[in-house]
């Protein structure tokens, strides 16, 4: 698989990787997400600070798909680490 990481912004780090996910992977992740319940996003000033869900700071919802969910999700995590040249663990 040949992937190219394009930097779109350095001030706020924004990257683009065209065709990073296959159609099968997209459908798989959407299927998982469809079964999840989104919860109100929280913010935290640092590791030792208290988490808050105040409307004034954040109004989005989210959930996470863990790496260990299945082999497709794990492969996406591995590919991400490889492209970003970071330790996959």
Secondary structure, DSSP 8 states (H G I E B T S, - for coil): ----EEEEETTTTEEEETT-S-HHHHHHHHHHHHTS--EE--B-SSTTS--B--TTT---EE----GGG-HHHHHHHHHHHHHHT----
